[in-house]
Amino acid sequence: MILPTIDDVFGVSKSRPLSYLEREHVDGDFSRALARDDHIVIYGASKQGKTSLWQKHLEDYDPVVVRCEPNTTKESIYASLLRQLDIQLQVGSTSERGGSIDIGSSVSAEARIPLFAKGTVSGKAGGHASRMNQMSFETVRFRLDEAQSVSEILLRRGFSQSVILENFHYLSESMQSDLAFDLKTFHELNVRFIIVGIWQESNFLLHFNPDLLDRLIEIPVEPWHEGEFDQIIQKGCEKLRFQISGAIRSYFASRACNNVGLLQDFIRKFCHLHGKQEGDDDTRLLYNWDHVHTAIQSKLDLQRGHLIKRLQSISTKSRPRSDSEDPLVLPYYLVRAICELPLDTLRRGVSKRQLRDYIRRVHHRADGISPRDSDITNLLNHLGQYQKPTKSPFLAYSSETRLLRVVDARQLFVLENSDRHKILAEIQHPLHEHVMDMEE
């Protein structure tokens, strides 16, 4: 019998880890949602099992997966969806005019639709070529930027799968809003989307389109309940044919900031330090505490560098114009707040008022009224832009709860286990460089 590798069991990869734990309050809700025709939204912090959830329940149903990026558009999403269904596209931009009135430009496309699903036409020797020769096609003109038009193509194709939109949080706010309106049309035409994204507030899409009420089901993957992390470790150990002591399991669970990805990182490193790369018929107990502390410290060292780069990236958005004598440089003060506010406050979430009052206390203007409420609102509304080009958001603000949160538990892990004053010392105050520029 070939035993799995440590990475197969506790790794973060394209496939679902073998230590995946089904939870009734998550997997049960997702299974029930699949039995309905509504859209589904899977949300939660980074590395909390969102992708593994749909992989677990849809791996036998061949969903169409589209992975979003910061520059992804509606048209590129729909084009990817259609291409994955073997629909051949020819796309060109057209502008229509009626008399002297410009009635706008749209993306015009031509779709060549196979009339039989993949693999349903049998052939003799020659396989795919034989099937293609026997398959008939229909050519249809449509608009690639309209949900109604795209849905018609899907219905002609006999589409019945789910569409997975991964990394929805990467999209610009305007693109998220556009897609939220398109989802209503897709729902009416029985095309189901599953949206996967990093945020922690409910009703995220309803903020863009209230008409989605009763048309989508939300599945939060958090929180993890007491004892579930221990079950994950034990399940993984059963797959690998060895054991980890109960005290060490509990310790790793307590240090993982309620984040399953962080827990898996700890266990994977711990096993590697014991010389384990794969399962072992030797059922001995792993209990070396030196390896425990090394595993946690190595993760801390790695993530500390990532956190400093993220904070530096946000702070540089404060760079003032050369003609500005006394700029607010609020992104820098946001970074300072993350490094100086109490950890309990960061865990619960920082209210808009708390952030304003803190910045007023430490701000270089020292007038007690800077920044204004509108300045703080503008700062929080631009969080997404400040965090580009990072792959996933580190901070998120909910306009509903008015709370600023650290949504990446790996960075919260660093803040909880580091000297934050030393981290702040790595962030240069933007006005120091500004003064030097003005003196020159």
Buried (B, 14 or more C-beta within 10 A) or exposed (E): EEBBBBBBBBBBEEEBBBBBBEBEEBBEBBEEBBEEEBBBBBBBBBBBBBBBBBBBBBEEEEBBBBBBEBEBBBBBBBBBBBEBBBBEBEEEEEEEEEEEEEEEEBBBBBBEBBEBBEEEBEBEEEEEEBBBEEBEBEEBEBBBBBBEBBBBBBEBBEBEBBBBBBBBBBBBEEBBBBBBBBBBBBBEBEBBBBBBBBBBBEBBBBBBBEEBEEBBBBBBBBEBEEEBBBBBBBBBBBBBBBBBBEEBBEBBBEBBBBBBBBBBBBBBBBBBBBEBEBBBEEEEEBBEEEBBEBBBEBBBEBBBEBBBEBBEBBBBBBBBEEEEEEBBBBBBBBBBBBBEBEEEBBBEBBBBEBBBEBBBEEBBEEEEEBBEEEBBBEBBEBBBEBBEEBEBBBBBBBEEBBBBBBBBBBBBBBBBBBEBEEBBEBBEBBBEEBEEEEEE
